Structure formats: structure tokens, C-alpha cells
Amino acid sequence: MTTATVVTAAMLAIGDELLSGRTKDKNIGQLAEVLTLAGIDLKEVRIVADDEEAIVEALNALRARYTYVFTSGGIGPTHDDITADAISKAFGLPCVHDDKAMELLGAMYERRGLEFTDARKRMARMPEGAAHIPNPVSTAPGFIVGNVHVMAGVPSVFEAMLDAVVPTLATGSKMLSESVPCPHGEGDIGGPLGDIQKAHPDTSIGSYPRFSENRFSTEIVVRGRTTEAVAAAAADVRQMIAALDRKKAG
């Protein structure tokens, strides 16, 4: 049997507004959904303030641990948009006004009859040598440096940038899953289900309680990267349920 390829990712969401509750993050769920479909495991999400040292510390920890890191927020035109500076510092690179980004933004503002102010020019800043992530929504590009993909916080722009990035990524074996309905509550299945998990370390077994008609039940979901592994664990789950049925009936 071939070894399943595992590609991992983390997300760093940046912005005081996320931590204060002024903005409700939508990008985490979008990223998780898209990466799952691509066979990339989103393993960790951190949210940090608009603080350069906090961003640098979190980014350096995440980029050393995972295949890819995706950031959102902090690449706009205002004084607190410091993500480009922090990413540059983390990589030990100068933060520069990228020539191609300046050209794209300058042309866009000229078409709109608006002045290309110093504040707007901030959106062209990125680590020297970074590759662009195209932005079909509002022109200002995101950028890639090392294994880090830096994208906007505005959900529509984040989604558009993500659509451009995903086809360029190495992807892993997609996660397979099988759901097993269980008429027993988590209090009844906790012990034996834990034993099944230990017996099938190449799977992940989750239990999700339900309450209906004054009784608890559970949906058990077995996840794994091979059909054989998922089927074997699911079979043991069904045997567990049958044993509990007999015990309660007797």
C-alpha cells in the first residue's frame, strides 16, 4: 500500500478588529473548506493584533511547522496596515514598493480619475522579490514569499486571491469519511470508542451528540486517507454499537 501524502497548512488572521469583535471573521471557514477539498490539512489558526512583533513571532512559528501559511488582513492603505512590514521582517528582507504593483495600481487609479496618493501606494509594498497573488476584485495584489501566502482581509478579495493560489499548491491525499449513526449517547460510548481510536491510529474518529425526542444519540464520523482504514474502523464502531444494543436489551 502506498503511503498517503500529507500536506499541512496554518492560517494567521491579522487585525485588531477581529480581536475586538468589530469584525466577524469569515475567511477561516472559507480557507478550511477550500483546503479540505484540495487535500490540504488546515492544522492551526492564530489571530493576532496589528502588532509587528506579534505577527513576526506567530508567522515564524507557523511557517517552520507547516507546508503552507496563509495570512489575511493588514495589507491596505492605512497606518495600521503593517502586514507587509512584519512579513518582510520575519524573512529578513527589505519592504519595498514593488514596481509591478505600483504600475498596476497607478493605472487603476488613473482609469478611475483618482489621485495615486502615498496612502494608496502603501498597497504596493511587499518584501523584495515576492511573487504576486492577483486581485481581480480591487487590483492591489497579495504576495507570496517562501511558503507564506499573504492575502487581503476583505472576504470577497480573500476568496478571489485564494482561488488564484490553490491551483499552484502541492496537494495531498484527500480525507475520506464515513458516518455511522449511533442511538447511544456519548456517556455510553466514550470508553469503547476511545479503545477503537487507539486500535486505528491511522484514522480520526469524531463523535457529535444529538438530542431529539428527549433522548441523546450520537453521529460518529470516521476519517482517514485510505478506504481500507476507514472501513476497518467503521466496522469496529458498528460492532461496538451492536454490543451496546445487546447490553441495554438484556
ABEGO torsion letter per residue (X at the ends): XBBBBBBBBBBBBBEAAAAAGABBBAAAAAAAAAAAAAGBBBABBBBBBBBAAAAAAAAAAAAAABABBBBBEGABABAABAAAAAAAAAAGBBBBBBAAAAAAAAAAAAAAGBBBBAAAAAAABBBBGBBBBBBAAAGBBBBBBEABBBBBABAAAAAAAAAAAAAABBBBBBBBBBBBBBABBAAAAAAAAAAAAAABAABBBBBBBBBBGGBBBBBBBBBBABAAAAAAAAAAAAAAAAAAAAAAAX
